[in-house]
Amino acid sequence: MIIEMRTYTLRPGTAAAFEERFVEGLSARLQFSKLGGLWRSEVGGLNQVVHLWPYESFEERERIGNEARKTGKWPPKTQEFIILQENKIIQPAPFSPPLEERKLGNLYEFRTYTYLPGTMPTVLERFGKVMAGRTKVSPLVAAGHTLFGPLNQYIHIWAYKDGGERDRLRAEASKTVEGWPPATREFLVKQENMLMIPAACSPLH
C-alpha cells in the first residue's frame, strides 16, 4: 500500500472554485479508485489544498492514472487556479489505519517531521511503541514516511472536532500517555504543521 499526497498552492481567493471544478471531474475519477480525502488549509501555509489517494502499488497508480485521463474529465480543469504543485509518495507505517470513509471531525492536523537520513526505522519504531496509547485520546487518520518527493519525512495526520478540542486532547495526551511524544528529537531536522478543513466531497470528515 502507498499513499499519494498532492499539495497545491492556489491563487488567493480561488479555493472554492478549485473545489467546485474538482468535484466536476471526481465522478469520472472514482470509477477507477477511491479518494482518500481533500482538505483546504486554515492555519499554516494558506491557499493550499491537499488530496490523498491510496493505491496498492506503484503499478496500480500508473494504470489508474492512465485510465482516468482517457475519460477526458480527469484531471479536473483547475490549472488556472494553481500556482505550485507538490507530490509525495508515502509508505504507511504499520500502525497507520486504512484510508476509508469516516466521520472524525471538522479539523485535521497535518504534521510533517523531517529527520536525519538513516534514522527513519528508529523513528517509526519509537512512534509505534506508543501509538496505541495515543490513539485512545484522539484518532489517527494516517501516518507514514516519504518514499518519493522530499525524503526523510514522517507525516502524521490527526482529526479533531475543533481547535479547542485539539488543544485539550493534545495536552491530555502529553500528561496521560506514557512515552508520548516519543523521544525522536535527537534526529529532528525540521517540523511543520498545518490545520486543514475537509471539503464537502472528502470521504473523511
C-alpha positions in Angstrom: 0.0 0.0 0.0 1.2 3.5 -0.8 -0.5 6.9 -0.4 -0.1 9.7 -2.9 -0.2 13.1 -1.2 -0.7 16.0 -3.6 -0.4 19.6 -2.3 -1.4 22.5 -4.5 -0.9 26.2 -3.7 -3.7 28.2 -5.2 -4.2 31.8 -6.1 -5.7 33.7 -3.2 -9.5 33.5 -3.2 -9.8 30.6 -5.6 -10.1 27.6 -3.1 -13.9 27.4 -3.5 -13.7 27.5 -7.3 -11.0 24.8 -7.2 -13.2 22.5 -5.1 -16.1 23.0 -7.5 -14.0 22.1 -10.5 -12.5 19.2 -8.6 -16.0 17.8 -7.9 -17.0 18.1 -11.5 -14.3 15.7 -12.5 -14.4 13.5 -9.5 -17.2 11.1 -10.6 -15.1 10.1 -13.6 -12.0 9.5 -11.4 -13.9 7.5 -8.8 -14.7 4.9 -11.5 -11.1 3.6 -11.0 -10.1 4.1 -7.4 -11.3 5.9 -4.2 -10.3 9.3 -3.0 -8.7 9.3 0.5 -9.6 12.9 1.3 -9.5 16.5 0.2 -8.7 19.4 2.5 -8.0 23.2 2.4 -5.7 24.9 4.7 -6.9 27.0 7.6 -3.7 27.6 9.6 -0.2 27.3 8.3 0.6 27.8 4.6 -2.6 29.4 3.3 -4.4 29.0 0.0 -3.4 25.3 -0.2 -5.4 22.1 -0.8 -4.2 18.6 -0.1 -5.6 15.5 -1.5 -4.7 11.9 -0.6 -5.1 8.8 -2.9 -4.4 5.3 -1.7 -3.1 2.6 -4.1 -2.0 -1.0 -3.7 1.2 -0.4 -5.7 3.1 2.0 -8.0 1.9 -0.1 -10.9 -1.7 0.4 -9.9 -1.2 4.1 -9.6 0.2 4.3 -13.1 -2.6 2.1 -14.6 -5.4 4.1 -12.8 -3.9 7.4 -13.8 -3.8 6.4 -17.5 -7.4 5.1 -17.4 -8.7 8.2 -15.7 -7.0 10.5 -18.2 -8.7 8.7 -21.1 -12.1 9.8 -19.8 -11.3 13.4 -20.8 -12.7 14.6 -17.4 -9.6 14.0 -15.3 -7.6 15.7 -14.1 -10.1 18.5 -13.4 -9.8 21.8 -15.2 -8.2 23.6 -12.3 -4.9 24.8 -13.9 -6.0 28.5 -13.8 -6.1 28.4 -10.0 -2.8 26.6 -9.3 0.5 28.4 -8.6 2.6 25.5 -7.3 2.2 21.7 -7.1 4.0 19.2 -4.8 3.6 15.5 -4.8 4.8 12.9 -2.2 4.5 9.2 -2.2 4.1 7.9 1.4 4.7 4.4 2.7 2.1 3.9 5.5 3.5 3.0 8.9 2.5 -0.4 10.3 0.2 1.4 12.8 -1.5 3.6 10.2 -5.2 2.9 9.8 -6.7 2.4 6.3 -7.8 5.5 4.5 -11.6 4.9 4.3 -14.7 7.0 4.7 -15.1 8.1 8.3 -16.6 11.0 10.2 -13.8 12.0 12.5 -14.0 15.8 12.9 -14.0 19.2 11.3 -10.3 20.0 11.8 -7.4 17.9 10.6 -3.8 18.5 11.7 -1.1 17.6 9.2 2.3 17.3 11.0 5.4 16.8 8.9 8.7 16.0 10.7 11.9 15.9 8.7 14.6 13.6 10.2 18.3 12.9 9.7 19.0 10.4 6.9 19.0 6.8 8.0 17.0 7.4 11.2 13.5 6.6 9.9 13.4 2.9 11.1 14.2 4.1 14.6 11.6 6.9 14.4 8.9 4.5 13.2 9.7 2.0 15.9 9.5 4.6 18.7 6.2 6.0 17.4 4.9 2.5 17.0 5.5 1.7 20.7 3.3 4.5 22.0 0.7 4.9 19.2 -1.8 2.6 20.8 -2.0 4.8 23.9 -2.1 8.0 21.9 -4.9 6.9 19.6 -7.1 6.3 22.7 -7.1 10.0 23.2 -7.9 11.1 19.6 -8.0 9.2 16.2 -5.0 8.9 13.9 -6.0 9.5 10.3 -2.8 8.3 8.7 0.9 8.1 9.3 3.9 7.1 7.2 7.2 8.2 5.7 8.1 9.6 2.3 9.4 7.3 -0.5 9.4 10.0 -3.3 9.3 13.8 -3.0 11.1 15.4 -0.1 12.8 12.4 1.7 13.2 11.5 5.4 9.8 13.0 6.2 7.4 11.4 8.7 3.9 12.6 8.1 1.1 12.1 10.6 -2.5 13.3 10.4 -4.9 13.8 13.3 -8.6 14.6 13.5 -10.4 16.9 16.0 -13.8 18.4 16.3 -12.4 21.9 16.5 -9.4 23.9 17.7 -10.5 23.8 21.3 -10.7 20.1 21.4 -7.3 19.9 19.7 -5.6 21.9 22.4 -7.3 20.0 25.2 -6.6 16.5 23.8 -3.0 17.2 22.9 -2.4 18.4 26.5 -4.2 15.3 27.8 -2.0 13.0 25.7 1.2 14.6 26.9 0.1 14.1 30.5 -1.6 10.7 30.4 0.0 8.6 27.6 3.2 7.1 28.8 6.1 7.9 26.4 4.2 10.5 24.4 5.6 12.2 22.5 8.2 9.6 21.6 11.9 10.5 22.0 12.9 11.4 18.5 14.1 15.0 18.9 17.7 13.9 18.7 17.0 13.1 15.0 14.8 16.0 14.1 15.8 18.5 11.4 12.6 20.4 10.9 8.9 20.4 12.0 6.0 21.7 10.0 2.3 21.9 10.9 -1.0 22.7 9.1 -4.6 22.8 10.2 -7.0 21.9 7.5 -10.7 21.8 6.8 -12.2 18.9 4.9 -14.0 19.6 1.6 -17.7 18.6 1.2 -16.6 15.8 -1.2 -14.0 14.4 1.2 -14.7 10.8 2.4 -13.0 11.9 5.7 -14.9 14.5 7.7 
